[in-house]
């Protein structure tokens, strides 16, 4: 604990410019102390007769008479004298510090917690009940004192007025990364010109003199403001994306519903077309039957007359065949050359056969099938079916499927959203023009928005052309 208090005292007695114990310290109106030689160096490097305090960046006149802080000078001299007396025990102190560092390393290996710089390493290695209570592990780190403290040792920083201005943070185990490698001092400022963190000495002696310097806190505040603007843009775009997502999901539901309705409509169209095709086939059959009704009676009459001729000739044929089979000459001659006594042989006589054979056969008139007329009738029915009935039903089904659902209104809404988004991006781009990173991101997003607007406009034009074609 004594070593921790000694480090705190040494920190308070160290000049932030030369990083050594105060020698002839002088007090500035802002309340910060500097060595006389360091103060003279600041005056020589000043511009336009004014210089800035390395601690708070307040401006002071070079010709002002700054008072010597006698009490601080006495304390610094006394501390310097005591440190020289303890130089003989430096080796022992270094050995003890090595043991402390080794114990802290073991504690970090056991747990991810940061060890307390005031607690002995035994407390960090004890484990058991003390380890369960968190003894030896830091709860806060003082950026002014550059020490990490447990719950017990952080109380002075929370209760004593002397530590009121000491900034406390969560436990840090990387303080060495927060120190300037050239001056072994914590980074307190940020150079906006070189985009790097700097310490107090860097602002005076380093290559950052005359640059635009801000404290880390103010720099973080500015960056957070920039991030807030980015967050606002992200939230707005996320809301817009969510809106578009809901619209597309609604479109997906409408598309599924459209597919179902189109299937039902096409099924109805299929049934209607089947009925119409059946009616069309029936009318074609009626055309054929009409043609048959025209030629059928004449053909039947001709068939009947020809049948009568065949019956008469068949009768003569049978009589002649019977006479040819007669084997009695007397009877054959009597029947053939004279009038037969028996009536059934009357057809066998010579005169009778001649009369039957002399009768002319019936020759029917030619009945033309008139297929050309039938073809014209069927073509008329086909034309009526294809040009009137079929297009009517198909057009009605297509119109029921392709009704417009406010696509033009939706396209106009997309254009308005894109224009509003573009305006917001341009406003944010102008607000963030002070940051190079924000400029590059703004340009990329603006170009992306422009490309998206062009794609949307092309899509809207295609939709309008499709609507015009449907209306035609």
Beta strands, then each sheet from edge to edge (+ up, - down):
strand 1: 25-27
strand 2: 33-35
strand 3: 50-52
strand 4: 59-61
strand 5: 67-68
strand 6: 140-142
strand 7: 147-149
strand 8: 168-169
strand 9: 189-191
strand 10: 196-198
strand 11: 213-215
sheet 1: 2+ 1- 5+
sheet 2: 3+ 4-
sheet 3: 7+ 6- 8+
sheet 4: 10+ 9- 11+
end
